Amino acid sequence: MPRIVRPTAYGTPEVLTVTEVPVPRAAAGTVVVEVRAAGVNPIDWKLYSGTFHAVRENLKDAAGLAATMPSLGLECAGVVTEVGPDVHGVRVGDEVVVYPVTAAYADYVTAPATSILPKPAGLGWAEAGSLMLCGTTAAHALHAAGVDAGDTLLVHGGSGGVGLMGVQLAAARGATVIATASPRNHALLSELGATPVAHGPGLADRVGAAAPQGIDAALDFAGTDEALDVSLELVADRDRIASITGPDRRTEAGIKLLGYGPGQDPGHEVRHAARADLLALAASGTLRVVVDTVFPLTEAAKAHTTGLAGHAPGKLVLIP
Ligand SMILES: NC(=O)c1ccc[n+]([C@@H]2O[C@H](COP(=O)([O-])OP(=O)(O)OC[C@H]3O[C@@H](n4cnc5c(N)ncnc54)[C@H](OP(=O)(O)O)[C@@H]3O)[C@@H](O)[C@H]2O)c1
């Protein structure tokens, strides 16, 4: 029987459970994909950790939370096994990248046909399955901050999943990129075309030394008070500061807030349009998808524990 990994309660990764389910069927406008690789992202553990919802243990049953636990896995790559009515241009056996989707922590997933793109032949399964969420987020941030050739850009969290994408996409556009990361990740950022600086006290001075010409725009993928304060200090135009995560006081700072929370710009069209470009760049080798560790599907809890601990740079990926 096909397997799916789901949280059975709110809590830490131990709540993730592998259960057997029937192979899903393709309804109109959808396809069924046999998953070969599913990307792991921080939102996956945030969905069941209580980050988005205050959960009081003693109210779980009364609130019916067990019945509404989130599905995990917002991106994957795999092989089409069934095509529903009203779907054109997709055939059984096609190797595809699937984004956005829900419940990709599984052997099979059903996806809207609009979420299906052809997987470039030269791109590995792990890379194809973990490229899209971070890649489209980074592309949206570059768009929102108007980053282009000739700009000097500061990227906070440059060694994270989103950061590695943002650094490479900005460098490919001809921007000069200064990226913050722990020293152990500096060599990788240099390889990808950025000047690395360590985050922590004195950050503004280090960025100033690395970019005496000044900073035109900043992307905050780290979400710390420090990243917000340094961005506000160094970038004159607040329309050129974009943030995907961070403290509540960001809302009063007059910067671009990107994402799915209240008052944030989800950038659906920009992110949707970015998918084909990301695949072309990855296929040509211009964009490197850095994969840190591949886990079997049954070790999803271990993958989340690794992610929560602050893993090495690059993506964590589940392979059914
Ligand atoms: N709004 C959206 O649409 C959206 C989309 C995707 C992700 N997100 C959110 O954005 C955040 C980043 O996602 P991700 O996938 O890139 O996560 P990730 O791969 O876990 O990377 C996080 C990075 O943060 C860096 N970091 C840790 N402590 C730091 C500090 N004190 N100062 C500066 N950087 C620090 C780490 O770099 P070092 O190890 O080098 O220190 C790490 O590489 C998450 O909170 C995620 O939920 C939002």
The ligand as an SDF file (V2000), in Angstrom:
LIG
                    3D

 48 52  0  0  0  0  0  0  0  0999 V2000
    7.3240   34.2410    3.1430 N   0  0  0  0  0  0  0  0  0  0  0  0
    7.5700   33.2340    2.3020 C   0  0  0  0  0  0  0  0  0  0  0  0
    6.9760   33.1300    1.2210 O   0  0  0  0  0  0  0  0  0  0  0  0
    8.5950   32.2030    2.6940 C   0  0  0  0  0  0  0  0  0  0  0  0
    8.9860   31.2460    1.7550 C   0  0  0  0  0  0  0  0  0  0  0  0
   10.0190   30.3490    2.0950 C   0  0  0  0  0  0  0  0  0  0  0  0
   10.5880   30.4100    3.3690 C   0  0  0  0  0  0  0  0  0  0  0  0
   10.1260   31.3280    4.2710 N   0  0  0  0  0  0  0  0  0  0  0  0
   10.7450   31.4110    5.6140 C   0  0  0  0  0  0  0  0  0  0  0  0
   12.0410   32.0060    5.4390 O   0  0  0  0  0  0  0  0  0  0  0  0
   12.9490   31.4650    6.3790 C   0  0  0  0  0  0  0  0  0  0  0  0
   14.1700   30.8960    5.6520 C   0  0  0  0  0  0  0  0  0  0  0  0
   13.7910   29.7580    4.9090 O   0  0  0  0  0  0  0  0  0  0  0  0
   14.9200   28.7620    4.3480 P   0  0  0  0  0  0  0  0  0  0  0  0
   14.2210   27.6590    3.6540 O   0  0  0  0  0  0  0  0  0  0  0  0
   15.9460   29.5300    3.6220 O   0  0  0  0  0  0  0  0  0  0  0  0
   15.5310   28.2190    5.7350 O   0  0  0  0  0  0  0  0  0  0  0  0
   16.9010   27.4550    6.0210 P   0  0  0  0  0  0  0  0  0  0  0  0
   17.3410   26.7130    4.8030 O   0  0  0  0  0  0  0  0  0  0  0  0
   16.7010   26.7110    7.2850 O   0  0  0  0  0  0  0  0  0  0  0  0
   17.9780   28.6040    6.2350 O   0  0  0  0  0  0  0  0  0  0  0  0
   17.9600   29.4650    7.3290 C   0  0  0  0  0  0  0  0  0  0  0  0
   19.2750   30.2280    7.3130 C   0  0  0  0  0  0  0  0  0  0  0  0
   19.2290   31.2150    8.3480 O   0  0  0  0  0  0  0  0  0  0  0  0
   20.5710   31.4800    8.7020 C   0  0  0  0  0  0  0  0  0  0  0  0
   20.6700   31.9710   10.0660 N   0  0  0  0  0  0  0  0  0  0  0  0
   20.5390   31.2670   11.2190 C   0  0  0  0  0  0  0  0  0  0  0  0
   20.7150   32.1020   12.2710 N   0  0  0  0  0  0  0  0  0  0  0  0
   20.9540   33.3290   11.7440 C   0  0  0  0  0  0  0  0  0  0  0  0
   21.2100   34.5970   12.3190 C   0  0  0  0  0  0  0  0  0  0  0  0
   21.2350   34.7830   13.6440 N   0  0  0  0  0  0  0  0  0  0  0  0
   21.4140   35.6540   11.4880 N   0  0  0  0  0  0  0  0  0  0  0  0
   21.3760   35.4970   10.1450 C   0  0  0  0  0  0  0  0  0  0  0  0
   21.1350   34.3150    9.5310 N   0  0  0  0  0  0  0  0  0  0  0  0
   20.9320   33.2540   10.3510 C   0  0  0  0  0  0  0  0  0  0  0  0
   21.3130   30.1590    8.5800 C   0  0  0  0  0  0  0  0  0  0  0  0
   22.5890   30.4600    8.0570 O   0  0  0  0  0  0  0  0  0  0  0  0
   23.9490   30.0340    8.7920 P   0  0  0  0  0  0  0  0  0  0  0  0
   23.7810   28.5720    9.1800 O   0  0  0  0  0  0  0  0  0  0  0  0
   24.9900   30.2350    7.7400 O   0  0  0  0  0  0  0  0  0  0  0  0
   24.0960   30.9200    9.9850 O   0  0  0  0  0  0  0  0  0  0  0  0
   20.4760   29.3370    7.6060 C   0  0  0  0  0  0  0  0  0  0  0  0
   21.2010   29.0880    6.4320 O   0  0  0  0  0  0  0  0  0  0  0  0
   12.1580   30.4350    7.1880 C   0  0  0  0  0  0  0  0  0  0  0  0
   11.6910   31.0540    8.3510 O   0  0  0  0  0  0  0  0  0  0  0  0
   11.0040   30.0780    6.2730 C   0  0  0  0  0  0  0  0  0  0  0  0
    9.8780   29.5880    6.9700 O   0  0  0  0  0  0  0  0  0  0  0  0
    9.1620   32.2330    3.9640 C   0  0  0  0  0  0  0  0  0  0  0  0
  1  2  1  0
  2  3  2  0
  2  4  1  0
  4  5  1  0
  4 48  2  0
  5  6  2  0
  6  7  1  0
  7  8  2  0
  8  9  1  0
  8 48  1  0
  9 10  1  0
  9 46  1  0
 10 11  1  0
 11 12  1  0
 11 44  1  0
 12 13  1  0
 13 14  1  0
 14 15  2  0
 14 16  1  0
 14 17  1  0
 17 18  1  0
 18 19  2  0
 18 20  1  0
 18 21  1  0
 21 22  1  0
 22 23  1  0
 23 24  1  0
 23 42  1  0
 24 25  1  0
 25 26  1  0
 25 36  1  0
 26 27  1  0
 26 35  1  0
 27 28  2  0
 28 29  1  0
 29 30  1  0
 29 35  2  0
 30 31  1  0
 30 32  2  0
 32 33  1  0
 33 34  2  0
 34 35  1  0
 36 37  1  0
 36 42  1  0
 37 38  1  0
 38 39  2  0
 38 40  1  0
 38 41  1  0
 42 43  1  0
 44 45  1  0
 44 46  1  0
 46 47  1  0
M  CHG  2   8   1  16  -1
M  END
$$$$
